[in-house]
Amino acid sequence: MLYLRELAAKKFNVSTLSINLDPSAIEKIKARGLNAILCRAEDLNMEGYHVDLFASFEMVEHFHDPAIFLHGPTQKTSCNRMVITVPYLKKSRTGLHHIRNRSDDITHAENEHIFELSPVDWTLLMMHAGWKVIYGEIYYQYPRRLPVVSQLLSWYWRKTDYEGFWGGILERDTTFSDRYTDWE
C-alpha cells in the first residue's frame, strides 16, 4: 500500500485501510503510517469510509463465501476499482487441506483455503459479484522457458505450494450482479 500510495502521490490522494485478524500485524501497519482495523474482512462495515481502491492479496480464497464479500463493496461504497491476487491453479478445487490431510490440529481462517479457483472461475465469480476483470496476469514462481528444468520446477511448486499467483485489476460492473436477486 505504501508503494501504491507513493506511485500515485503526484496525481491522487490515496487513502488506505488494512483489515487483519492478527493484532501484531495491525500494530505494524499502523506503525508505517497506514490505517488498519482488527476484524474479519467479511464483517467489515464499510459505511463511512471513503475508498479509492480495494486491494486483496491472497485473501478471498480463505472465505466461506467470497461472492458475498466481493459483492459488498459494489453496494456499500462508491469505489470503482479493486486489485486482487490469489494462488494460481490451472484447475479449480475445494481446498480444505486440513480435512484432506486428516489433520487433528485446530485450524484458523488464515491457515486454510476454502476455494482454490482457476483464473477463469475467479473471473466468473467476480462478474457474478459485480466486478469485471480489466487486466489479469499469472506470475509463476519459476522460470518457464528452461527445457526440463521448468517442468521439474512446475511439478515441484504444484506439489509443495502453488505454481504462482494470478492477479487482476477489477472495475465495478454490476451488469450480472444486478440480475441476481438473492444477495444477502
Secondary structure, 3 states (H helix, E strand, C coil): CHHHHHHHCCCCCCCCEEEECCHHHHHHHHHCCCEEEECCHHHCCCCCCCCCCEEEECCHHHCCCHHHHHHHHHHHCCCCEEEEEEEECCCCEECCHHHHCCCCCCCCHHHCCCEECCHHHHHHHHHHHCEEEEEEEEEECCCCCCCCHHHHHHHHHHHHCCCEEEEEEEEECCCCHHHCCCCC
